[in-house]
Amino acid sequence: MIKPIQWTGEVIHLIELAYGIHLKEQVNNGSIGIVDFFKNLGDFFGVNLGIPKKGFDNIKARKLLRKTEFTEQIREALLKKMDEKDEWGSRPSY
């Protein structure tokens, strides 16, 4: 039996991620509607993502932070991990 997983980050971050996945047509070859995608993703992670348009408006309204704050943080974390792996791979073994 697979244990359920729970999104423990900020819901707005999952909404940002969901929009990116949907806009890049990464699920069902882009044939799933945004409302159905939000519902399914929210159910999977155990959160209510609400109305997609309101979520997008909240992302767009970010003024003090970068509008795509979470996806930029993900990018930075991935690049850092890759750089760390490159450092380990380039060290001489004794």
PDB file of N, CA, C and O in Angstrom:
ATOM      1  N   MET A   1       0.838  -1.191   0.000  1.00  0.00           N
ATOM      2  CA  MET A   1       0.000   0.000   0.000  1.00  0.00           C
ATOM      3  C   MET A   1       0.878   1.248   0.000  1.00  0.00           C
ATOM      4  O   MET A   1       1.837   1.335   0.767  1.00  0.00           O
ATOM      5  N   ILE A   2       0.561   2.183  -0.834  1.00  0.00           N
ATOM      6  CA  ILE A   2       1.313   3.428  -0.924  1.00  0.00           C
ATOM      7  C   ILE A   2       0.758   4.411   0.106  1.00  0.00           C
ATOM      8  O   ILE A   2      -0.450   4.629   0.193  1.00  0.00           O
ATOM      9  N   LYS A   3       1.660   4.992   0.876  1.00  0.00           N
ATOM     10  CA  LYS A   3       1.243   5.990   1.859  1.00  0.00           C
ATOM     11  C   LYS A   3       0.903   7.292   1.136  1.00  0.00           C
ATOM     12  O   LYS A   3       1.602   7.694   0.206  1.00  0.00           O
ATOM     13  N   PRO A   4      -0.168   7.942   1.567  1.00  0.00           N
ATOM     14  CA  PRO A   4      -0.497   9.233   0.950  1.00  0.00           C
ATOM     15  C   PRO A   4       0.584  10.262   1.280  1.00  0.00           C
ATOM     16  O   PRO A   4       1.226  10.201   2.328  1.00  0.00           O
ATOM     17  N   ILE A   5       0.764  11.194   0.372  1.00  0.00           N
ATOM     18  CA  ILE A   5       1.721  12.269   0.617  1.00  0.00           C
ATOM     19  C   ILE A   5       0.970  13.576   0.772  1.00  0.00           C
ATOM     20  O   ILE A   5      -0.129  13.738   0.241  1.00  0.00           O
ATOM     21  N   GLN A   6       1.556  14.491   1.489  1.00  0.00           N
ATOM     22  CA  GLN A   6       0.908  15.763   1.802  1.00  0.00           C
ATOM     23  C   GLN A   6       1.817  16.913   1.385  1.00  0.00           C
ATOM     24  O   GLN A   6       2.996  16.938   1.740  1.00  0.00           O
ATOM     25  N   TRP A   7       1.277  17.848   0.644  1.00  0.00           N
ATOM     26  CA  TRP A   7       2.017  19.075   0.314  1.00  0.00           C
ATOM     27  C   TRP A   7       2.127  19.879   1.598  1.00  0.00           C
ATOM     28  O   TRP A   7       1.111  20.216   2.205  1.00  0.00           O
ATOM     29  N   THR A   8       3.336  20.189   2.014  1.00  0.00           N
ATOM     30  CA  THR A   8       3.537  20.933   3.257  1.00  0.00           C
ATOM     31  C   THR A   8       4.096  22.328   3.011  1.00  0.00           C
ATOM     32  O   THR A   8       4.284  23.101   3.951  1.00  0.00           O
ATOM     33  N   GLY A   9       4.360  22.648   1.759  1.00  0.00           N
ATOM     34  CA  GLY A   9       4.808  23.995   1.420  1.00  0.00           C
ATOM     35  C   GLY A   9       3.615  24.921   1.285  1.00  0.00           C
ATOM     36  O   GLY A   9       2.473  24.540   1.541  1.00  0.00           O
ATOM     37  N   GLU A  10       3.905  26.135   0.880  1.00  0.00           N
ATOM     38  CA  GLU A  10       2.840  27.108   0.664  1.00  0.00           C
ATOM     39  C   GLU A  10       2.009  26.688  -0.549  1.00  0.00           C
ATOM     40  O   GLU A  10       2.558  26.285  -1.574  1.00  0.00           O
ATOM     41  N   VAL A  11       0.712  26.782  -0.430  1.00  0.00           N
ATOM     42  CA  VAL A  11      -0.192  26.373  -1.504  1.00  0.00           C
ATOM     43  C   VAL A  11       0.081  27.180  -2.769  1.00  0.00           C
ATOM     44  O   VAL A  11       0.000  26.640  -3.873  1.00  0.00           O
ATOM     45  N   ILE A  12       0.401  28.456  -2.625  1.00  0.00           N
ATOM     46  CA  ILE A  12       0.679  29.293  -3.795  1.00  0.00           C
ATOM     47  C   ILE A  12       1.862  28.746  -4.590  1.00  0.00           C
ATOM     48  O   ILE A  12       1.919  28.924  -5.806  1.00  0.00           O
ATOM     49  N   HIS A  13       2.801  28.086  -3.926  1.00  0.00           N
ATOM     50  CA  HIS A  13       3.943  27.488  -4.628  1.00  0.00           C
ATOM     51  C   HIS A  13       3.491  26.308  -5.483  1.00  0.00           C
ATOM     52  O   HIS A  13       3.965  26.140  -6.607  1.00  0.00           O
ATOM     53  N   LEU A  14       2.586  25.499  -4.965  1.00  0.00           N
ATOM     54  CA  LEU A  14       2.064  24.386  -5.762  1.00  0.00           C
ATOM     55  C   LEU A  14       1.238  24.911  -6.932  1.00  0.00           C
ATOM     56  O   LEU A  14       1.264  24.333  -8.018  1.00  0.00           O
ATOM     57  N   ILE A  15       0.513  25.991  -6.720  1.00  0.00           N
ATOM     58  CA  ILE A  15      -0.257  26.608  -7.806  1.00  0.00           C
ATOM     59  C   ILE A  15       0.689  27.103  -8.898  1.00  0.00           C
ATOM     60  O   ILE A  15       0.425  26.901 -10.084  1.00  0.00           O
ATOM     61  N   GLU A  16       1.779  27.743  -8.512  1.00  0.00           N
ATOM     62  CA  GLU A  16       2.772  28.223  -9.484  1.00  0.00           C
ATOM     63  C   GLU A  16       3.342  27.059 -10.282  1.00  0.00           C
ATOM     64  O   GLU A  16       3.458  27.132 -11.505  1.00  0.00           O
ATOM     65  N   LEU A  17       3.693  25.998  -9.590  1.00  0.00           N
ATOM     66  CA  LEU A  17       4.223  24.804 -10.245  1.00  0.00           C
ATOM     67  C   LEU A  17       3.180  24.185 -11.174  1.00  0.00           C
ATOM     68  O   LEU A  17       3.496  23.786 -12.294  1.00  0.00           O
ATOM     69  N   ALA A  18       1.940  24.107 -10.702  1.00  0.00           N
ATOM     70  CA  ALA A  18       0.854  23.533 -11.501  1.00  0.00           C
ATOM     71  C   ALA A  18       0.659  24.317 -12.792  1.00  0.00           C
ATOM     72  O   ALA A  18       0.512  23.729 -13.863  1.00  0.00           O
ATOM     73  N   TYR A  19       0.656  25.634 -12.693  1.00  0.00           N
ATOM     74  CA  TYR A  19       0.478  26.441 -13.902  1.00  0.00           C
ATOM     75  C   TYR A  19       1.620  26.205 -14.888  1.00  0.00           C
ATOM     76  O   TYR A  19       1.387  26.092 -16.091  1.00  0.00           O
ATOM     77  N   GLY A  20       2.837  26.133 -14.389  1.00  0.00           N
ATOM     78  CA  GLY A  20       3.968  25.885 -15.278  1.00  0.00           C
ATOM     79  C   GLY A  20       3.850  24.550 -15.995  1.00  0.00           C
ATOM     80  O   GLY A  20       4.084  24.463 -17.200  1.00  0.00           O
ATOM     81  N   ILE A  21       3.486  23.507 -15.252  1.00  0.00           N
ATOM     82  CA  ILE A  21       3.310  22.179 -15.844  1.00  0.00           C
ATOM     83  C   ILE A  21       2.193  22.209 -16.879  1.00  0.00           C
ATOM     84  O   ILE A  21       2.332  21.655 -17.970  1.00  0.00           O
ATOM     85  N   HIS A  22       1.095  22.853 -16.535  1.00  0.00           N
ATOM     86  CA  HIS A  22      -0.047  22.899 -17.450  1.00  0.00           C
ATOM     87  C   HIS A  22       0.277  23.705 -18.708  1.00  0.00           C
ATOM     88  O   HIS A  22      -0.038  23.276 -19.818  1.00  0.00           O
ATOM     89  N   LEU A  23       0.897  24.854 -18.542  1.00  0.00           N
ATOM     90  CA  LEU A  23       1.219  25.699 -19.695  1.00  0.00           C
ATOM     91  C   LEU A  23       2.216  25.039 -20.646  1.00  0.00           C
ATOM     92  O   LEU A  23       2.197  25.288 -21.852  1.00  0.00           O
ATOM     93  N   LYS A  24       3.088  24.192 -20.089  1.00  0.00           N
ATOM     94  CA  LYS A  24       4.064  23.473 -20.922  1.00  0.00           C
ATOM     95  C   LYS A  24       3.513  22.143 -21.428  1.00  0.00           C
ATOM     96  O   LYS A  24       4.238  21.355 -22.036  1.00  0.00           O
ATOM     97  N   GLU A  25       2.212  21.895 -21.173  1.00  0.00           N
ATOM     98  CA  GLU A  25       1.494  20.725 -21.680  1.00  0.00           C
ATOM     99  C   GLU A  25       2.209  19.414 -21.347  1.00  0.00           C
ATOM    100  O   GLU A  25       2.391  18.557 -22.212  1.00  0.00           O
ATOM    101  N   GLN A  26       2.607  19.273 -20.087  1.00  0.00           N
ATOM    102  CA  GLN A  26       3.355  18.108 -19.656  1.00  0.00           C
ATOM    103  C   GLN A  26       2.486  16.942 -19.189  1.00  0.00           C
ATOM    104  O   GLN A  26       3.006  15.854 -18.942  1.00  0.00           O
ATOM    105  N   VAL A  27       1.181  17.144 -19.063  1.00  0.00           N
ATOM    106  CA  VAL A  27       0.275  16.096 -18.599  1.00  0.00           C
ATOM    107  C   VAL A  27      -0.776  15.838 -19.684  1.00  0.00           C
ATOM    108  O   VAL A  27      -1.386  16.771 -20.207  1.00  0.00           O
ATOM    109  N   ASN A  28      -0.973  14.570 -20.006  1.00  0.00           N
ATOM    110  CA  ASN A  28      -1.960  14.173 -21.022  1.00  0.00           C
ATOM    111  C   ASN A  28      -1.763  14.928 -22.337  1.00  0.00           C
ATOM    112  O   ASN A  28      -2.735  15.272 -23.010  1.00  0.00           O
ATOM    113  N   ASN A  29      -0.535  15.179 -22.692  1.00  0.00           N
ATOM    114  CA  ASN A  29      -0.209  15.900 -23.930  1.00  0.00           C
ATOM    115  C   ASN A  29      -0.921  17.244 -24.024  1.00  0.00           C
ATOM    116  O   ASN A  29      -1.219  17.724 -25.118  1.00  0.00           O
ATOM    117  N   GLY A  30      -1.189  17.844 -22.872  1.00  0.00           N
ATOM    118  CA  GLY A  30      -1.826  19.152 -22.847  1.00  0.00           C
ATOM    119  C   GLY A  30      -3.336  19.110 -23.024  1.00  0.00           C
ATOM    120  O   GLY A  30      -3.972  20.158 -23.135  1.00  0.00           O
ATOM    121  N   SER A  31      -3.918  17.923 -23.051  1.00  0.00           N
ATOM    122  CA  SER A  31      -5.362  17.837 -23.313  1.00  0.00           C
ATOM    123  C   SER A  31      -6.213  17.971 -22.054  1.00  0.00           C
ATOM    124  O   SER A  31      -7.438  18.034 -22.159  1.00  0.00           O
ATOM    125  N   ILE A  32      -5.609  18.016 -20.872  1.00  0.00           N
ATOM    126  CA  ILE A  32      -6.384  18.176 -19.640  1.00  0.00           C
ATOM    127  C   ILE A  32      -6.647  19.661 -19.393  1.00  0.00           C
ATOM    128  O   ILE A  32      -5.751  20.491 -19.545  1.00  0.00           O
ATOM    129  N   GLY A  33      -7.856  19.980 -19.020  1.00  0.00           N
ATOM    130  CA  GLY A  33      -8.192  21.364 -18.704  1.00  0.00           C
ATOM    131  C   GLY A  33      -7.564  21.784 -17.378  1.00  0.00           C
ATOM    132  O   GLY A  33      -7.261  20.945 -16.529  1.00  0.00           O
ATOM    133  N   ILE A  34      -7.377  23.059 -17.214  1.00  0.00           N
ATOM    134  CA  ILE A  34      -6.720  23.577 -16.018  1.00  0.00           C
ATOM    135  C   ILE A  34      -7.522  23.268 -14.758  1.00  0.00           C
ATOM    136  O   ILE A  34      -6.933  22.979 -13.717  1.00  0.00           O
ATOM    137  N   VAL A  35      -8.843  23.322 -14.826  1.00  0.00           N
ATOM    138  CA  VAL A  35      -9.670  23.039 -13.650  1.00  0.00           C
ATOM    139  C   VAL A  35      -9.498  21.585 -13.230  1.00  0.00           C
ATOM    140  O   VAL A  35      -9.297  21.301 -12.049  1.00  0.00           O
ATOM    141  N   ASP A  36      -9.575  20.666 -14.181  1.00  0.00           N
ATOM    142  CA  ASP A  36      -9.389  19.243 -13.876  1.00  0.00           C
ATOM    143  C   ASP A  36      -7.975  18.971 -13.373  1.00  0.00           C
ATOM    144  O   ASP A  36      -7.783  18.183 -12.446  1.00  0.00           O
ATOM    145  N   PHE A  37      -6.992  19.619 -13.977  1.00  0.00           N
ATOM    146  CA  PHE A  37      -5.605  19.418 -13.541  1.00  0.00           C
ATOM    147  C   PHE A  37      -5.424  19.906 -12.106  1.00  0.00           C
ATOM    148  O   PHE A  37      -4.818  19.212 -11.290  1.00  0.00           O
ATOM    149  N   PHE A  38      -5.935  21.079 -11.795  1.00  0.00           N
ATOM    150  CA  PHE A  38      -5.845  21.594 -10.426  1.00  0.00           C
ATOM    151  C   PHE A  38      -6.516  20.645  -9.441  1.00  0.00           C
ATOM    152  O   PHE A  38      -5.973  20.370  -8.371  1.00  0.00           O
ATOM    153  N   LYS A  39      -7.689  20.148  -9.798  1.00  0.00           N
ATOM    154  CA  LYS A  39      -8.423  19.240  -8.908  1.00  0.00           C
ATOM    155  C   LYS A  39      -7.620  17.961  -8.665  1.00  0.00           C
ATOM    156  O   LYS A  39      -7.467  17.530  -7.522  1.00  0.00           O
ATOM    157  N   ASN A  40      -7.111  17.357  -9.735  1.00  0.00           N
ATOM    158  CA  ASN A  40      -6.349  16.115  -9.605  1.00  0.00           C
ATOM    159  C   ASN A  40      -5.055  16.316  -8.832  1.00  0.00           C
ATOM    160  O   ASN A  40      -4.721  15.506  -7.967  1.00  0.00           O
ATOM    161  N   LEU A  41      -4.327  17.376  -9.130  1.00  0.00           N
ATOM    162  CA  LEU A  41      -3.068  17.628  -8.438  1.00  0.00           C
ATOM    163  C   LEU A  41      -3.320  17.941  -6.968  1.00  0.00           C
ATOM    164  O   LEU A  41      -2.602  17.460  -6.092  1.00  0.00           O
ATOM    165  N   GLY A  42      -4.339  18.746  -6.703  1.00  0.00           N
ATOM    166  CA  GLY A  42      -4.694  19.053  -5.329  1.00  0.00           C
ATOM    167  C   GLY A  42      -5.082  17.807  -4.554  1.00  0.00           C
ATOM    168  O   GLY A  42      -4.670  17.635  -3.407  1.00  0.00           O
ATOM    169  N   ASP A  43      -5.873  16.937  -5.169  1.00  0.00           N
ATOM    170  CA  ASP A  43      -6.252  15.681  -4.519  1.00  0.00           C
ATOM    171  C   ASP A  43      -5.021  14.822  -4.237  1.00  0.00           C
ATOM    172  O   ASP A  43      -4.906  14.224  -3.167  1.00  0.00           O
ATOM    173  N   PHE A  44      -4.113  14.764  -5.191  1.00  0.00           N
ATOM    174  CA  PHE A  44      -2.898  13.960  -5.028  1.00  0.00           C
ATOM    175  C   PHE A  44      -2.084  14.423  -3.823  1.00  0.00           C
ATOM    176  O   PHE A  44      -1.574  13.607  -3.056  1.00  0.00           O
ATOM    177  N   PHE A  45      -1.971  15.727  -3.666  1.00  0.00           N
ATOM    178  CA  PHE A  45      -1.158  16.290  -2.584  1.00  0.00           C
ATOM    179  C   PHE A  45      -1.955  16.606  -1.318  1.00  0.00           C
ATOM    180  O   PHE A  45      -1.387  17.060  -0.324  1.00  0.00           O
ATOM    181  N   GLY A  46      -3.263  16.369  -1.352  1.00  0.00           N
ATOM    182  CA  GLY A  46      -4.080  16.586  -0.159  1.00  0.00           C
ATOM    183  C   GLY A  46      -4.327  18.044   0.173  1.00  0.00           C
ATOM    184  O   GLY A  46      -4.443  18.406   1.344  1.00  0.00           O
ATOM    185  N   VAL A  47      -4.409  18.894  -0.863  1.00  0.00           N
ATOM    186  CA  VAL A  47      -4.711  20.308  -0.642  1.00  0.00           C
ATOM    187  C   VAL A  47      -5.752  20.777  -1.653  1.00  0.00           C
ATOM    188  O   VAL A  47      -5.915  20.184  -2.719  1.00  0.00           O
ATOM    189  N   ASN A  48      -6.443  21.835  -1.302  1.00  0.00           N
ATOM    190  CA  ASN A  48      -7.396  22.450  -2.218  1.00  0.00           C
ATOM    191  C   ASN A  48      -6.685  23.602  -2.911  1.00  0.00           C
ATOM    192  O   ASN A  48      -6.317  24.586  -2.269  1.00  0.00           O
ATOM    193  N   LEU A  49      -6.493  23.482  -4.214  1.00  0.00           N
ATOM    194  CA  LEU A  49      -5.808  24.538  -4.961  1.00  0.00           C
ATOM    195  C   LEU A  49      -6.747  25.669  -5.350  1.00  0.00           C
ATOM    196  O   LEU A  49      -6.308  26.687  -5.886  1.00  0.00           O
ATOM    197  N   GLY A  50      -8.015  25.500  -5.086  1.00  0.00           N
ATOM    198  CA  GLY A  50      -8.973  26.564  -5.343  1.00  0.00           C
ATOM    199  C   GLY A  50      -9.242  26.769  -6.824  1.00  0.00           C
ATOM    200  O   GLY A  50      -9.051  25.868  -7.641  1.00  0.00           O
ATOM    201  N   ILE A  51      -9.681  27.950  -7.143  1.00  0.00           N
ATOM    202  CA  ILE A  51     -10.034  28.308  -8.517  1.00  0.00           C
ATOM    203  C   ILE A  51      -8.759  28.727  -9.252  1.00  0.00           C
ATOM    204  O   ILE A  51      -8.071  29.654  -8.823  1.00  0.00           O
ATOM    205  N   PRO A  52      -8.444  28.048 -10.353  1.00  0.00           N
ATOM    206  CA  PRO A  52      -7.195  28.345 -11.056  1.00  0.00           C
ATOM    207  C   PRO A  52      -6.979  29.820 -11.377  1.00  0.00           C
ATOM    208  O   PRO A  52      -5.875  30.331 -11.191  1.00  0.00           O
ATOM    209  N   LYS A  53      -8.011  30.514 -11.855  1.00  0.00           N
ATOM    210  CA  LYS A  53      -7.839  31.930 -12.213  1.00  0.00           C
ATOM    211  C   LYS A  53      -7.431  32.765 -11.014  1.00  0.00           C
ATOM    212  O   LYS A  53      -6.572  33.639 -11.130  1.00  0.00           O
ATOM    213  N   LYS A  54      -8.037  32.507  -9.864  1.00  0.00           N
ATOM    214  CA  LYS A  54      -7.672  33.257  -8.659  1.00  0.00           C
ATOM    215  C   LYS A  54      -6.223  32.969  -8.269  1.00  0.00           C
ATOM    216  O   LYS A  54      -5.489  33.869  -7.862  1.00  0.00           O
ATOM    217  N   GLY A  55      -5.822  31.703  -8.398  1.00  0.00           N
ATOM    218  CA  GLY A  55      -4.437  31.353  -8.095  1.00  0.00           C
ATOM    219  C   GLY A  55      -3.466  32.077  -9.010  1.00  0.00           C
ATOM    220  O   GLY A  55      -2.436  32.580  -8.563  1.00  0.00           O
ATOM    221  N   PHE A  56      -3.802  32.128 -10.309  1.00  0.00           N
ATOM    222  CA  PHE A  56      -2.939  32.826 -11.263  1.00  0.00           C
ATOM    223  C   PHE A  56      -2.886  34.311 -10.949  1.00  0.00           C
ATOM    224  O   PHE A  56      -1.823  34.928 -11.007  1.00  0.00           O
ATOM    225  N   ASP A  57      -4.034  34.879 -10.617  1.00  0.00           N
ATOM    226  CA  ASP A  57      -4.068  36.299 -10.257  1.00  0.00           C
ATOM    227  C   ASP A  57      -3.187  36.575  -9.035  1.00  0.00           C
ATOM    228  O   ASP A  57      -2.523  37.609  -8.969  1.00  0.00           O
ATOM    229  N   ASN A  58      -3.181  35.659  -8.078  1.00  0.00           N
ATOM    230  CA  ASN A  58      -2.330  35.816  -6.888  1.00  0.00           C
ATOM    231  C   ASN A  58      -0.847  35.760  -7.253  1.00  0.00           C
ATOM    232  O   ASN A  58      -0.041  36.512  -6.706  1.00  0.00           O
ATOM    233  N   ILE A  59      -0.495  34.879  -8.169  1.00  0.00           N
ATOM    234  CA  ILE A  59       0.906  34.801  -8.618  1.00  0.00           C
ATOM    235  C   ILE A  59       1.279  36.100  -9.333  1.00  0.00           C
ATOM    236  O   ILE A  59       2.331  36.686  -9.075  1.00  0.00           O
ATOM    237  N   LYS A  60       0.409  36.531 -10.224  1.00  0.00           N
ATOM    238  CA  LYS A  60       0.652  37.745 -11.015  1.00  0.00           C
ATOM    239  C   LYS A  60       0.757  38.988 -10.143  1.00  0.00           C
ATOM    240  O   LYS A  60       1.473  39.930 -10.483  1.00  0.00           O
ATOM    241  N   ALA A  61       0.050  38.994  -9.027  1.00  0.00           N
ATOM    242  CA  ALA A  61      -0.012  40.176  -8.169  1.00  0.00           C
ATOM    243  C   ALA A  61       1.212  40.349  -7.281  1.00  0.00           C
ATOM    244  O   ALA A  61       1.339  41.366  -6.599  1.00  0.00           O
ATOM    245  N   ARG A  62       2.109  39.380  -7.280  1.00  0.00           N
ATOM    246  CA  ARG A  62       3.299  39.519  -6.436  1.00  0.00           C
ATOM    247  C   ARG A  62       4.070  40.757  -6.863  1.00  0.00           C
ATOM    248  O   ARG A  62       4.458  40.891  -8.024  1.00  0.00           O
ATOM    249  N   LYS A  63       4.284  41.646  -5.929  1.00  0.00           N
ATOM    250  CA  LYS A  63       5.000  42.876  -6.263  1.00  0.00           C
ATOM    251  C   LYS A  63       6.360  42.920  -5.584  1.00  0.00           C
ATOM    252  O   LYS A  63       7.355  43.282  -6.213  1.00  0.00           O
ATOM    253  N   LEU A  64       6.413  42.558  -4.316  1.00  0.00           N
ATOM    254  CA  LEU A  64       7.669  42.636  -3.580  1.00  0.00           C
ATOM    255  C   LEU A  64       8.596  41.474  -3.921  1.00  0.00           C
ATOM    256  O   LEU A  64       9.819  41.613  -3.870  1.00  0.00           O
ATOM    257  N   LEU A  65       8.021  40.345  -4.263  1.00  0.00           N
ATOM    258  CA  LEU A  65       8.810  39.168  -4.601  1.00  0.00           C
ATOM    259  C   LEU A  65       8.840  38.995  -6.108  1.00  0.00           C
ATOM    260  O   LEU A  65       8.084  39.633  -6.841  1.00  0.00           O
ATOM    261  N   ARG A  66       9.715  38.131  -6.549  1.00  0.00           N
ATOM    262  CA  ARG A  66       9.701  37.779  -7.970  1.00  0.00           C
ATOM    263  C   ARG A  66       8.377  37.076  -8.259  1.00  0.00           C
ATOM    264  O   ARG A  66       7.899  36.294  -7.437  1.00  0.00           O
ATOM    265  N   LYS A  67       7.793  37.343  -9.398  1.00  0.00           N
ATOM    266  CA  LYS A  67       6.494  36.763  -9.716  1.00  0.00           C
ATOM    267  C   LYS A  67       6.556  35.244  -9.796  1.00  0.00           C
ATOM    268  O   LYS A  67       5.585  34.570  -9.454  1.00  0.00           O
ATOM    269  N   THR A  68       7.670  34.702 -10.239  1.00  0.00           N
ATOM    270  CA  THR A  68       7.833  33.248 -10.317  1.00  0.00           C
ATOM    271  C   THR A  68       8.831  32.789  -9.251  1.00  0.00           C
ATOM    272  O   THR A  68       9.751  32.019  -9.530  1.00  0.00           O
ATOM    273  N   GLU A  69       8.634  33.266  -8.056  1.00  0.00           N
ATOM    274  CA  GLU A  69       9.554  33.016  -6.948  1.00  0.00           C
ATOM    275  C   GLU A  69       9.866  31.531  -6.749  1.00  0.00           C
ATOM    276  O   GLU A  69      11.033  31.152  -6.653  1.00  0.00           O
ATOM    277  N   PHE A  70       8.843  30.700  -6.686  1.00  0.00           N
ATOM    278  CA  PHE A  70       9.063  29.292  -6.353  1.00  0.00           C
ATOM    279  C   PHE A  70       9.798  28.556  -7.461  1.00  0.00           C
ATOM    280  O   PHE A  70      10.735  27.808  -7.185  1.00  0.00           O
ATOM    281  N   THR A  71       9.390  28.754  -8.711  1.00  0.00           N
ATOM    282  CA  THR A  71      10.081  28.048  -9.789  1.00  0.00           C
ATOM    283  C   THR A  71      11.520  28.538  -9.931  1.00  0.00           C
ATOM    284  O   THR A  71      12.395  27.775 -10.341  1.00  0.00           O
ATOM    285  N   GLU A  72      11.770  29.791  -9.599  1.00  0.00           N
ATOM    286  CA  GLU A  72      13.153  30.284  -9.604  1.00  0.00           C
ATOM    287  C   GLU A  72      13.958  29.642  -8.475  1.00  0.00           C
ATOM    288  O   GLU A  72      15.134  29.326  -8.656  1.00  0.00           O
ATOM    289  N   GLN A  73      13.335  29.449  -7.317  1.00  0.00           N
ATOM    290  CA  GLN A  73      14.009  28.775  -6.204  1.00  0.00           C
ATOM    291  C   GLN A  73      14.319  27.323  -6.564  1.00  0.00           C
ATOM    292  O   GLN A  73      15.384  26.811  -6.219  1.00  0.00           O
ATOM    293  N   ILE A  74      13.389  26.659  -7.259  1.00  0.00           N
ATOM    294  CA  ILE A  74      13.628  25.290  -7.700  1.00  0.00           C
ATOM    295  C   ILE A  74      14.818  25.255  -8.656  1.00  0.00           C
ATOM    296  O   ILE A  74      15.698  24.403  -8.532  1.00  0.00           O
ATOM    297  N   ARG A  75      14.839  26.177  -9.599  1.00  0.00           N
ATOM    298  CA  ARG A  75      15.947  26.253 -10.570  1.00  0.00           C
ATOM    299  C   ARG A  75      17.283  26.438  -9.856  1.00  0.00           C
ATOM    300  O   ARG A  75      18.262  25.758 -10.163  1.00  0.00           O
ATOM    301  N   GLU A  76      17.312  27.367  -8.899  1.00  0.00           N
ATOM    302  CA  GLU A  76      18.545  27.629  -8.149  1.00  0.00           C
ATOM    303  C   GLU A  76      18.989  26.395  -7.365  1.00  0.00           C
ATOM    304  O   GLU A  76      20.179  26.086  -7.315  1.00  0.00           O
ATOM    305  N   ALA A  77      18.035  25.688  -6.752  1.00  0.00           N
ATOM    306  CA  ALA A  77      18.371  24.486  -5.984  1.00  0.00           C
ATOM    307  C   ALA A  77      18.924  23.394  -6.892  1.00  0.00           C
ATOM    308  O   ALA A  77      19.877  22.707  -6.523  1.00  0.00           O
ATOM    309  N   LEU A  78      18.333  23.226  -8.078  1.00  0.00           N
ATOM    310  CA  LEU A  78      18.830  22.224  -9.024  1.00  0.00           C
ATOM    311  C   LEU A  78      20.239  22.560  -9.510  1.00  0.00           C
ATOM    312  O   LEU A  78      21.108  21.689  -9.568  1.00  0.00           O
ATOM    313  N   LEU A  79      20.456  23.819  -9.856  1.00  0.00           N
ATOM    314  CA  LEU A  79      21.787  24.232 -10.317  1.00  0.00           C
ATOM    315  C   LEU A  79      22.835  24.052  -9.222  1.00  0.00           C
ATOM    316  O   LEU A  79      23.955  23.622  -9.498  1.00  0.00           O
ATOM    317  N   LYS A  80      22.475  24.378  -7.987  1.00  0.00           N
ATOM    318  CA  LYS A  80      23.394  24.203  -6.862  1.00  0.00           C
ATOM    319  C   LYS A  80      23.752  22.731  -6.697  1.00  0.00           C
ATOM    320  O   LYS A  80      24.920  22.391  -6.505  1.00  0.00           O
ATOM    321  N   LYS A  81      22.751  21.859  -6.769  1.00  0.00           N
ATOM    322  CA  LYS A  81      22.994  20.423  -6.633  1.00  0.00           C
ATOM    323  C   LYS A  81      23.896  19.918  -7.746  1.00  0.00           C
ATOM    324  O   LYS A  81      24.795  19.113  -7.503  1.00  0.00           O
ATOM    325  N   MET A  82      23.664  20.385  -8.960  1.00  0.00           N
ATOM    326  CA  MET A  82      24.496  19.976 -10.094  1.00  0.00           C
ATOM    327  C   MET A  82      25.924  20.452  -9.910  1.00  0.00           C
ATOM    328  O   MET A  82      26.868  19.712 -10.186  1.00  0.00           O
ATOM    329  N   ASP A  83      26.091  21.696  -9.440  1.00  0.00           N
ATOM    330  CA  ASP A  83      27.427  22.227  -9.192  1.00  0.00           C
ATOM    331  C   ASP A  83      28.146  21.425  -8.118  1.00  0.00           C
ATOM    332  O   ASP A  83      29.338  21.144  -8.236  1.00  0.00           O
ATOM    333  N   GLU A  84      27.412  21.054  -7.062  1.00  0.00           N
ATOM    334  CA  GLU A  84      28.008  20.236  -5.997  1.00  0.00           C
ATOM    335  C   GLU A  84      28.451  18.882  -6.541  1.00  0.00           C
ATOM    336  O   GLU A  84      29.534  18.402  -6.207  1.00  0.00           O
ATOM    337  N   LYS A  85      27.629  18.274  -7.365  1.00  0.00           N
ATOM    338  CA  LYS A  85      27.980  16.978  -7.963  1.00  0.00           C
ATOM    339  C   LYS A  85      29.201  17.124  -8.860  1.00  0.00           C
ATOM    340  O   LYS A  85      30.065  16.248  -8.877  1.00  0.00           O
ATOM    341  N   ASP A  86      29.281  18.238  -9.614  1.00  0.00           N
ATOM    342  CA  ASP A  86      30.440  18.480 -10.475  1.00  0.00           C
ATOM    343  C   ASP A  86      31.695  18.623  -9.644  1.00  0.00           C
ATOM    344  O   ASP A  86      32.750  18.120 -10.031  1.00  0.00           O
ATOM    345  N   GLU A  87      31.606  19.308  -8.491  1.00  0.00           N
ATOM    346  CA  GLU A  87      32.764  19.475  -7.614  1.00  0.00           C
ATOM    347  C   GLU A  87      33.255  18.125  -7.115  1.00  0.00           C
ATOM    348  O   GLU A  87      34.457  17.860  -7.113  1.00  0.00           O
ATOM    349  N   TRP A  88      32.327  17.272  -6.693  1.00  0.00           N
ATOM    350  CA  TRP A  88      32.708  15.944  -6.192  1.00  0.00           C
ATOM    351  C   TRP A  88      33.326  15.119  -7.310  1.00  0.00           C
ATOM    352  O   TRP A  88      34.270  14.364  -7.078  1.00  0.00           O
ATOM    353  N   GLY A  89      32.797  15.259  -8.524  1.00  0.00           N
ATOM    354  CA  GLY A  89      33.311  14.484  -9.651  1.00  0.00           C
ATOM    355  C   GLY A  89      34.681  14.942 -10.117  1.00  0.00           C
ATOM    356  O   GLY A  89      35.408  14.174 -10.747  1.00  0.00           O
ATOM    357  N   SER A  90      35.046  16.194  -9.815  1.00  0.00           N
ATOM    358  CA  SER A  90      36.321  16.720 -10.297  1.00  0.00           C
ATOM    359  C   SER A  90      37.436  16.591  -9.271  1.00  0.00           C
ATOM    360  O   SER A  90      38.592  16.881  -9.580  1.00  0.00           O
ATOM    361  N   ARG A  91      37.113  16.162  -8.060  1.00  0.00           N
ATOM    362  CA  ARG A  91      38.153  16.022  -7.037  1.00  0.00           C
ATOM    363  C   ARG A  91      38.970  14.767  -7.307  1.00  0.00           C
ATOM    364  O   ARG A  91      38.430  13.716  -7.653  1.00  0.00           O
ATOM    365  N   PRO A  92      40.290  14.900  -7.142  1.00  0.00           N
ATOM    366  CA  PRO A  92      41.126  13.712  -7.340  1.00  0.00           C
ATOM    367  C   PRO A  92      40.867  12.682  -6.244  1.00  0.00           C
ATOM    368  O   PRO A  92      40.646  13.034  -5.086  1.00  0.00           O
ATOM    369  N   SER A  93      40.897  11.418  -6.623  1.00  0.00           N
ATOM    370  CA  SER A  93      40.737  10.381  -5.607  1.00  0.00           C
ATOM    371  C   SER A  93      42.121   9.921  -5.173  1.00  0.00           C
ATOM    372  O   SER A  93      42.999   9.679  -6.002  1.00  0.00           O
ATOM    373  N   TYR A  94      42.299   9.808  -3.885  1.00  0.00           N
ATOM    374  CA  TYR A  94      43.598   9.420  -3.320  1.00  0.00           C
ATOM    375  C   TYR A  94      43.556   8.033  -2.786  1.00  0.00           C
ATOM    376  O   TYR A  94      44.560   7.539  -2.272  1.00  0.00           O
TER     377      TYR A  94
END
